[in-house]
Amino acid sequence: MKIDILSLFPDMFSGPLHQSIVGKAIDDKLLDIQVTNFRDYATNKHRNVDDYPYGGGAGMLLQAQPIFDALAAVEHANQDLPKGRVIILDPGGKPFDQKMAESFAHEAHLTFICGHYEGYDERIKTLATDEVSLGDYVLTGGELAAMVMIDATVRLLPGVLGNEASAPGDSFSTGLLEYPQYSRPADFRGMKVPEVLLNGNHQLIAQWRRKEALKRTYLKRPDLLKKIKLEKSDWELLADIKAELAEKRVTDA
């Protein structure tokens, strides 16, 4: 995969994107990341990339020309790749989630445009295939949001994770939160690994994991249960979970 980033602060990416899983993907030639400072494409005397908004108002807006020209240069440099997606980081965009990361991971080329100041000249948004927000809050710029989205996307690329079965079981990939997991020792300061995980019965382990994933989602993110299609067996497990929780509340009272 090729990822291009348009940013006023390219040095912000030099550390995080060369560490851990993303850094390993770059070392293994599974990923190529290039950062372009779109200030280099400003044509005015002082290389300004922002200006006051028409009609007045607080703050400064990113101007269209530097970003249009920077993106044109990036696209020219990637003529050998299929036309990819251009993602503008904007608080008003579609909220980023696991499904979007999975969708991005199928692309050969992604370009992230990181905003700053009060926002974008609206005409810049005509360049985008996607307007995306990291969440319902405002960051100083789009750089941190781009890093998060890149990390979530890159780990889904074939060959990036050591265990190819890891990503499909992650929280949100199935629509549910991930089930609890344990490692050695089996007994740590009196806190014991559930017996079912120690007996080697893979069918029982799979059933336990499904029930625990449903339970964790029901307790922590019940909204997710409304967004996925549950099987009859899942509804039966949920009924058991609710009954067990109700019994526990009575016992604890």
N, C-alpha and C positions, 0 to 999 in steps of 0.2 A: 504494500500500500504506500502511496505517496500522500503526505499531508503538507500543505502549505499554510502558513499563518501570516496574516497581515497585521502588524502591530507597530505602535510607536515605541514600544519597550521590548525589543527583541532579547535583551539580556535576561529578562525574567524567565525565559524558557531554557537557558543554557544549563541550569542545574537540574530541575525536576524532570525534564524529559530525557535526561541521559542517565537516569538511575533506575534501579529495580527492573520491573518487567518491560517497561517501555524502552529503557536503555539497552536491555538485552536484545529486544526485537530489532533495534537499530544495529547493534553489533552483529546479529545473525543475518543481516540483509533482508529481513522480512518487512522492514519499515524504513522509509526515508522521510525525514522532516526538514523542511526549509522554512526559515523565518525571514520575512521581508519587512523592512522598515518603510512604510509608505510615505514617510517624510522625505525619503530620497527622491520621490517623484513629484514633490511640490515644485511648481514652476515660478512662484513669485520670488522676489529678491531676498526675502528673509526666511524662506522655506516654511512659511506658516501653513498649517493644515486645518486651521479652525478660523471661524469668523462669527460675528454677531448674527443672530437670527433676524430675518425680516419680520417686521411687526413688533419688535421689541421682546423683552423677556430676559430672565436671568440666565447666565451661563453662555457658553460658546458651543457652536455646532461644528462637527467635522465637515469639511467641504467635500464636494463630490469629486473634483478633479484628481487629487492625489490618489484616492482609492480606486477610481476608475482606471487610471493609468497603471497603477501597481498591479491590479488584477489582470489587466490586459497583458502585462509583461509575464506574469505567472502563467497565464494560459498559453502564451506563445512558447514558453520554456517547456511546457508539458504537452506539446502537440502529438506526441506519440502515445499518450494515454487517452482513454475514453473521457468524454466530457464529464467531469465529476460534479459533486454538489458543492455549492457555495453557501456557507453557514454564517449568518450574521448573528452575533451575540447581542441580544437586546432584551431588556426586562419585559417587554410586551410580547415576546415571542412565545411559541408553544413550549410548555414545560418539558425539560429533558427527562427521559426515563429509560429504563432498560430496553424497551422495545425500539426506541430511537437509536440507542447504541448498537443494537443488533442490526438495524437497518443500515446504519453508517458502515458497519463492518463488512457489508457486502459490496462496498464501493471500492474502485481502484484508486480514486483520487478525491480527497476532501480539501477544501480551502475554508479556513476560519478567518473571519474579519472581526477584529477586536476593537470595539468602540471605546471612546473616552469623552471627557467633557460632559456637556449636557445631553449629547446624543448625536444622531446622524442627520445630515441633510437628507430629507425624505427620498430624494432621487437615488441615493446610494442603495436603498432597499430593492430597487429594480434589478440589482445584480444578483440577488440572493435566490437560491432555490428553497432555503429554509431560514426562518427567523426563529431562534431558539433562546429560551431563558433557562438559567440554572435553577431558579426558584423565585418566590415572591419577595424579593429583596433586591436592593441596588448595590452593586459593587463599584469600586472606583473605575474599573475598566473591565474589558472582556477577557483579559489574559488568564486570570485564575479560572474563570468558567471554561475557557478553551482547554486548559490543562486537564480539568476534571473530565470533560467530555472525551478528550483524546485518550486518557487512561482507561475509561470505561469501554471505549471502542476497541482499542488496540488489544486488550487482553482477550477479546473474542476472536481474533484472527487465528486461522489455522497455524499450528506450530509455535505459537507464542507462549502458551502455558505448557508446563512440563507434562501435565496430565490433561488430556483432551476432554476427560469427563468432568473436569472441575467447573467450567463455566456454565454448562446447562443446569447444574444443580444449585447455582447461586440464588440468593434471595432475589425475587422479582422475575427471574428468568422463567419460572413455572407459574408466576402469578401469585405465589405464596412466599412468605418469609422462610428462610432456610431453617431446617430442623437443627436441634442442638447437636454439637459434636464434641467428642472427648478423645484424649490421647493418654499415653502412659504417665503415671501409674494408674492402675485401676482403682486404687484407694489413696486419695490425697487428703491428709488431715481429716479423715473421717467422711469426706465427700466421695461417694462411690459412683463409678460408672454404672449406668443401668444394666442390669443382668442380661437383658435381651441382646445387648451388643457384644456380649462375651461368649454366647453359646454357638456361634458359627452358623445359625439357621438364617440364611439370607432372605427367605420369604418373610419370616417374622421380623427381621430387621427392617425390611422394606415397609412393612405394615406399620411398625413403630415410628419410622421416620415420617411417613405420610401423616400419621395422626399427630405427631409433635409439630410438624409444619403447619397443619391446620390449627392446632391449639395456639401456637405462637402468633399466627396471623389473627386469629379470633381475639386474642387478648391485646395485641399491640397495634394491629392495623386492620380492624374489621371492615374498613371501607374497601380493602382489596378483594374481599370475598364477593362483593357485588359486581366485580368487574370480570370474573372468570367463570367458566362453565365447570360446575362440580358434578362429579359422577354420583350415582345413587349411593355407592359405598362411602363417598366423602360425606354425604349428608348423614349417613348412619354414624360415622365417626364423630361428626360434629355434635350429634345428639348425645353420644356417649360423653364427649368432652363437657358439654353443658351440664349434664347430670352429675358428673364427677365434681365439677366446680361448685355446683349448688350444694352437694353433700359436704364438701370441704368447708364451705361458708357456715353451714349449720354446725359442723363439728368444732370449728374455731370460735363460734359465738359463745 
